[in-house]
Amino acid sequence: MQLAGFVGQRVYLLRNYWGVDCSGIGAFDDDETQAFL
């Protein structure tokens, strides 16, 4: 679990260095997904 946290932190640091946006939050709208399926 510590390794995953370490890797995640490095991803955020690198994306900041490169000027790339990223987010560790992933979600989707249940209603839109259900309608699509």
N, CA, C and O atoms as a Tripos MOL2 file, in Angstrom:
@<TRIPOS>MOLECULE
protein
  148   147    37     0     0
PROTEIN
NO_CHARGES

@<TRIPOS>ATOM
      1 N           0.8200   -1.1830    0.0000 N.3       1 MET1
      2 CA          0.0000    0.0000    0.0000 C.3       1 MET1
      3 C           0.8750    1.2620    0.0000 C.2       1 MET1
      4 O           0.5340    2.2590   -0.6360 O.2       1 MET1
      5 N           1.9840    1.2100    0.7050 N.am      2 GLN2
      6 CA          2.8750    2.3700    0.7210 C.3       2 GLN2
      7 C           3.4670    2.6240   -0.6540 C.2       2 GLN2
      8 O           3.6620    3.7740   -1.0480 O.2       2 GLN2
      9 N           3.7540    1.5540   -1.3850 N.am      3 LEU3
     10 CA          4.3170    1.7170   -2.7210 C.3       3 LEU3
     11 C           3.3200    2.4140   -3.6380 C.2       3 LEU3
     12 O           3.7030    3.2780   -4.4280 O.2       3 LEU3
     13 N           2.0520    2.0510   -3.5410 N.am      4 ALA4
     14 CA          1.0240    2.6930   -4.3690 C.3       4 ALA4
     15 C           0.9410    4.1860   -4.0490 C.2       4 ALA4
     16 O           0.8070    5.0080   -4.9550 O.2       4 ALA4
     17 N           1.0180    4.5330   -2.7800 N.am      5 GLY5
     18 CA          0.9980    5.9410   -2.3930 C.3       5 GLY5
     19 C           2.2150    6.6890   -2.9000 C.2       5 GLY5
     20 O           2.1140    7.8370   -3.3330 O.2       5 GLY5
     21 N           3.3600    6.0360   -2.8460 N.am      6 PHE6
     22 CA          4.5950    6.6390   -3.3340 C.3       6 PHE6
     23 C           4.5090    6.8960   -4.8320 C.2       6 PHE6
     24 O           4.8670    7.9760   -5.3030 O.2       6 PHE6
     25 N           4.0360    5.9090   -5.5770 N.am      7 VAL7
     26 CA          3.9140    6.0500   -7.0300 C.3       7 VAL7
     27 C           2.9130    7.1530   -7.3680 C.2       7 VAL7
     28 O           3.1640    7.9750   -8.2490 O.2       7 VAL7
     29 N           1.7810    7.1680   -6.6690 N.am      8 GLY8
     30 CA          0.7860    8.2070   -6.9130 C.3       8 GLY8
     31 C           1.3390    9.6030   -6.6640 C.2       8 GLY8
     32 O           1.0630   10.5310   -7.4240 O.2       8 GLY8
     33 N           2.1090    9.7480   -5.6110 N.am      9 GLN9
     34 CA          2.7050   11.0480   -5.3020 C.3       9 GLN9
     35 C           3.6720   11.4600   -6.4010 C.2       9 GLN9
     36 O           3.7060   12.6260   -6.7950 O.2       9 GLN9
     37 N           4.4450   10.5280   -6.8910 N.am     10 ARG10
     38 CA          5.4030   10.8340   -7.9620 C.3      10 ARG10
     39 C           4.6850   11.2480   -9.2430 C.2      10 ARG10
     40 O           5.1480   12.1360   -9.9590 O.2      10 ARG10
     41 N           3.5560   10.6050   -9.5320 N.am     11 VAL11
     42 CA          2.7720   10.9730  -10.7210 C.3      11 VAL11
     43 C           2.3310   12.4320  -10.6100 C.2      11 VAL11
     44 O           2.4560   13.1950  -11.5680 O.2      11 VAL11
     45 N           1.8180   12.8180   -9.4490 N.am     12 TYR12
     46 CA          1.3840   14.1950   -9.2510 C.3      12 TYR12
     47 C           2.5490   15.1780   -9.3620 C.2      12 TYR12
     48 O           2.3960   16.2510   -9.9460 O.2      12 TYR12
     49 N           3.6980   14.8280   -8.8150 N.am     13 LEU13
     50 CA          4.8560   15.7140   -8.9050 C.3      13 LEU13
     51 C           5.3240   15.8740  -10.3500 C.2      13 LEU13
     52 O           5.6440   16.9820  -10.7810 O.2      13 LEU13
     53 N           5.3630   14.7770  -11.0910 N.am     14 LEU14
     54 CA          5.7980   14.8460  -12.4890 C.3      14 LEU14
     55 C           4.8080   15.6100  -13.3570 C.2      14 LEU14
     56 O           5.2100   16.3890  -14.2200 O.2      14 LEU14
     57 N           3.5230   15.3910  -13.1330 N.am     15 ARG15
     58 CA          2.5360   16.1080  -13.9530 C.3      15 ARG15
     59 C           2.6150   17.6010  -13.6740 C.2      15 ARG15
     60 O           2.4070   18.4080  -14.5800 O.2      15 ARG15
     61 N           2.9100   17.9780  -12.4480 N.am     16 ASN16
     62 CA          3.0760   19.3890  -12.1260 C.3      16 ASN16
     63 C           4.3130   19.9470  -12.8320 C.2      16 ASN16
     64 O           4.2820   21.0590  -13.3590 O.2      16 ASN16
     65 N           5.3770   19.1900  -12.8390 N.am     17 TYR17
     66 CA          6.6190   19.6040  -13.4970 C.3      17 TYR17
     67 C           6.4120   19.7850  -15.0000 C.2      17 TYR17
     68 O           6.9170   20.7390  -15.5930 O.2      17 TYR17
     69 N           5.6570   18.8530  -15.6190 N.am     18 TRP18
     70 CA          5.4110   18.8950  -17.0620 C.3      18 TRP18
     71 C           4.2720   19.8380  -17.4480 C.2      18 TRP18
     72 O           4.0740   20.1180  -18.6300 O.2      18 TRP18
     73 N           3.5240   20.3290  -16.4620 N.am     19 GLY19
     74 CA          2.4080   21.2230  -16.7510 C.3      19 GLY19
     75 C           1.1890   20.5020  -17.2900 C.2      19 GLY19
     76 O           0.4100   21.0760  -18.0500 O.2      19 GLY19
     77 N           1.0210   19.2480  -16.9020 N.am     20 VAL20
     78 CA         -0.0990   18.4240  -17.3670 C.3      20 VAL20
     79 C          -1.1020   18.2750  -16.2280 C.2      20 VAL20
     80 O          -0.7180   18.0270  -15.0850 O.2      20 VAL20
     81 N          -2.3840   18.4260  -16.5400 N.am     21 ASP21
     82 CA         -3.4200   18.2510  -15.5200 C.3      21 ASP21
     83 C          -3.7450   16.7790  -15.3360 C.2      21 ASP21
     84 O          -3.7510   16.0110  -16.2980 O.2      21 ASP21
     85 N          -4.0130   16.3910  -14.1050 N.am     22 CYS22
     86 CA         -4.4790   15.0430  -13.8180 C.3      22 CYS22
     87 C          -5.2720   15.0690  -12.5260 C.2      22 CYS22
     88 O          -5.1750   16.0100  -11.7390 O.2      22 CYS22
     89 N          -6.0480   14.0370  -12.3220 N.am     23 SER23
     90 CA         -6.8670   13.9580  -11.1170 C.3      23 SER23
     91 C          -6.9380   12.5150  -10.6570 C.2      23 SER23
     92 O          -7.1090   11.6020  -11.4650 O.2      23 SER23
     93 N          -6.8070   12.3200   -9.3780 N.am     24 GLY24
     94 CA         -6.9180   10.9890   -8.8120 C.3      24 GLY24
     95 C          -8.3520   10.6090   -8.4910 C.2      24 GLY24
     96 O          -8.6160    9.5150   -7.9910 O.2      24 GLY24
     97 N          -9.2680   11.5050   -8.7770 N.am     25 ILE25
     98 CA        -10.6780   11.2480   -8.4940 C.3      25 ILE25
     99 C         -11.3470   10.7700   -9.7720 C.2      25 ILE25
    100 O         -11.3310   11.4680  -10.7860 O.2      25 ILE25
    101 N         -11.9280    9.5990   -9.7240 N.am     26 GLY26
    102 CA        -12.6430    9.0730  -10.8780 C.3      26 GLY26
    103 C         -14.0850    8.8090  -10.5110 C.2      26 GLY26
    104 O         -14.3670    8.2270   -9.4630 O.2      26 GLY26
    105 N         -14.9830    9.2250  -11.3510 N.am     27 ALA27
    106 CA        -16.4010    9.0240  -11.0730 C.3      27 ALA27
    107 C         -17.1710    9.0500  -12.3850 C.2      27 ALA27
    108 O         -16.6570    9.4820  -13.4170 O.2      27 ALA27
    109 N         -18.3860    8.5900  -12.3280 N.am     28 PHE28
    110 CA        -19.2580    8.6730  -13.4860 C.3      28 PHE28
    111 C         -20.6820    8.8670  -13.0090 C.2      28 PHE28
    112 O         -21.0220    8.5500  -11.8690 O.2      28 PHE28
    113 N         -21.5040    9.3890  -13.8940 N.am     29 ASP29
    114 CA        -22.9060    9.6500  -13.5780 C.3      29 ASP29
    115 C         -23.6960    8.3620  -13.7760 C.2      29 ASP29
    116 O         -23.7520    7.8350  -14.8870 O.2      29 ASP29
    117 N         -24.3010    7.8550  -12.7190 N.am     30 ASP30
    118 CA        -25.0370    6.5900  -12.7810 C.3      30 ASP30
    119 C         -26.1520    6.6130  -13.8170 C.2      30 ASP30
    120 O         -26.3270    5.6450  -14.5570 O.2      30 ASP30
    121 N         -26.9090    7.7090  -13.8810 N.am     31 ASP31
    122 CA        -28.0410    7.7830  -14.8140 C.3      31 ASP31
    123 C         -27.5710    7.7510  -16.2660 C.2      31 ASP31
    124 O         -28.1400    7.0270  -17.0840 O.2      31 ASP31
    125 N         -26.5520    8.5190  -16.5900 N.am     32 GLU32
    126 CA        -26.0340    8.5290  -17.9600 C.3      32 GLU32
    127 C         -25.4290    7.1780  -18.3300 C.2      32 GLU32
    128 O         -25.6060    6.7050  -19.4520 O.2      32 GLU32
    129 N         -24.7280    6.5690  -17.4100 N.am     33 THR33
    130 CA        -24.1370    5.2580  -17.6750 C.3      33 THR33
    131 C         -25.2160    4.2170  -17.9010 C.2      33 THR33
    132 O         -25.1170    3.4140  -18.8290 O.2      33 THR33
    133 N         -26.2350    4.2190  -17.0710 N.am     34 GLN34
    134 CA        -27.3340    3.2610  -17.2270 C.3      34 GLN34
    135 C         -28.0540    3.4720  -18.5550 C.2      34 GLN34
    136 O         -28.4090    2.5000  -19.2220 O.2      34 GLN34
    137 N         -28.2730    4.7180  -18.9460 N.am     35 ALA35
    138 CA        -28.9340    5.0040  -20.2260 C.3      35 ALA35
    139 C         -28.0770    4.5130  -21.3900 C.2      35 ALA35
    140 O         -28.6020    4.0010  -22.3790 O.2      35 ALA35
    141 N         -26.7710    4.6690  -21.2730 N.am     36 PHE36
    142 CA        -25.8710    4.2150  -22.3260 C.3      36 PHE36
    143 C         -25.8820    2.6970  -22.4490 C.2      36 PHE36
    144 O         -25.8740    2.1530  -23.5530 O.2      36 PHE36
    145 N         -25.9000    2.0210  -21.3070 N.am     37 LEU37
    146 CA        -25.8840    0.5610  -21.3110 C.3      37 LEU37
    147 C         -27.2130    0.0040  -21.7440 C.2      37 LEU37
    148 O         -27.3820   -1.2140  -21.8070 O.2      37 LEU37
@<TRIPOS>BOND
     1     1     2 1
     2     2     3 1
     3     3     4 2
     4     3     5 am
     5     5     6 1
     6     6     7 1
     7     7     8 2
     8     7     9 am
     9     9    10 1
    10    10    11 1
    11    11    12 2
    12    11    13 am
    13    13    14 1
    14    14    15 1
    15    15    16 2
    16    15    17 am
    17    17    18 1
    18    18    19 1
    19    19    20 2
    20    19    21 am
    21    21    22 1
    22    22    23 1
    23    23    24 2
    24    23    25 am
    25    25    26 1
    26    26    27 1
    27    27    28 2
    28    27    29 am
    29    29    30 1
    30    30    31 1
    31    31    32 2
    32    31    33 am
    33    33    34 1
    34    34    35 1
    35    35    36 2
    36    35    37 am
    37    37    38 1
    38    38    39 1
    39    39    40 2
    40    39    41 am
    41    41    42 1
    42    42    43 1
    43    43    44 2
    44    43    45 am
    45    45    46 1
    46    46    47 1
    47    47    48 2
    48    47    49 am
    49    49    50 1
    50    50    51 1
    51    51    52 2
    52    51    53 am
    53    53    54 1
    54    54    55 1
    55    55    56 2
    56    55    57 am
    57    57    58 1
    58    58    59 1
    59    59    60 2
    60    59    61 am
    61    61    62 1
    62    62    63 1
    63    63    64 2
    64    63    65 am
    65    65    66 1
    66    66    67 1
    67    67    68 2
    68    67    69 am
    69    69    70 1
    70    70    71 1
    71    71    72 2
    72    71    73 am
    73    73    74 1
    74    74    75 1
    75    75    76 2
    76    75    77 am
    77    77    78 1
    78    78    79 1
    79    79    80 2
    80    79    81 am
    81    81    82 1
    82    82    83 1
    83    83    84 2
    84    83    85 am
    85    85    86 1
    86    86    87 1
    87    87    88 2
    88    87    89 am
    89    89    90 1
    90    90    91 1
    91    91    92 2
    92    91    93 am
    93    93    94 1
    94    94    95 1
    95    95    96 2
    96    95    97 am
    97    97    98 1
    98    98    99 1
    99    99   100 2
   100    99   101 am
   101   101   102 1
   102   102   103 1
   103   103   104 2
   104   103   105 am
   105   105   106 1
   106   106   107 1
   107   107   108 2
   108   107   109 am
   109   109   110 1
   110   110   111 1
   111   111   112 2
   112   111   113 am
   113   113   114 1
   114   114   115 1
   115   115   116 2
   116   115   117 am
   117   117   118 1
   118   118   119 1
   119   119   120 2
   120   119   121 am
   121   121   122 1
   122   122   123 1
   123   123   124 2
   124   123   125 am
   125   125   126 1
   126   126   127 1
   127   127   128 2
   128   127   129 am
   129   129   130 1
   130   130   131 1
   131   131   132 2
   132   131   133 am
   133   133   134 1
   134   134   135 1
   135   135   136 2
   136   135   137 am
   137   137   138 1
   138   138   139 1
   139   139   140 2
   140   139   141 am
   141   141   142 1
   142   142   143 1
   143   143   144 2
   144   143   145 am
   145   145   146 1
   146   146   147 1
   147   147   148 2
@<TRIPOS>SUBSTRUCTURE
     1 MET1         2 RESIDUE 1 A MET
     2 GLN2         6 RESIDUE 1 A GLN
     3 LEU3        10 RESIDUE 1 A LEU
     4 ALA4        14 RESIDUE 1 A ALA
     5 GLY5        18 RESIDUE 1 A GLY
     6 PHE6        22 RESIDUE 1 A PHE
     7 VAL7        26 RESIDUE 1 A VAL
     8 GLY8        30 RESIDUE 1 A GLY
     9 GLN9        34 RESIDUE 1 A GLN
    10 ARG10       38 RESIDUE 1 A ARG
    11 VAL11       42 RESIDUE 1 A VAL
    12 TYR12       46 RESIDUE 1 A TYR
    13 LEU13       50 RESIDUE 1 A LEU
    14 LEU14       54 RESIDUE 1 A LEU
    15 ARG15       58 RESIDUE 1 A ARG
    16 ASN16       62 RESIDUE 1 A ASN
    17 TYR17       66 RESIDUE 1 A TYR
    18 TRP18       70 RESIDUE 1 A TRP
    19 GLY19       74 RESIDUE 1 A GLY
    20 VAL20       78 RESIDUE 1 A VAL
    21 ASP21       82 RESIDUE 1 A ASP
    22 CYS22       86 RESIDUE 1 A CYS
    23 SER23       90 RESIDUE 1 A SER
    24 GLY24       94 RESIDUE 1 A GLY
    25 ILE25       98 RESIDUE 1 A ILE
    26 GLY26      102 RESIDUE 1 A GLY
    27 ALA27      106 RESIDUE 1 A ALA
    28 PHE28      110 RESIDUE 1 A PHE
    29 ASP29      114 RESIDUE 1 A ASP
    30 ASP30      118 RESIDUE 1 A ASP
    31 ASP31      122 RESIDUE 1 A ASP
    32 GLU32      126 RESIDUE 1 A GLU
    33 THR33      130 RESIDUE 1 A THR
    34 GLN34      134 RESIDUE 1 A GLN
    35 ALA35      138 RESIDUE 1 A ALA
    36 PHE36      142 RESIDUE 1 A PHE
    37 LEU37      146 RESIDUE 1 A LEU
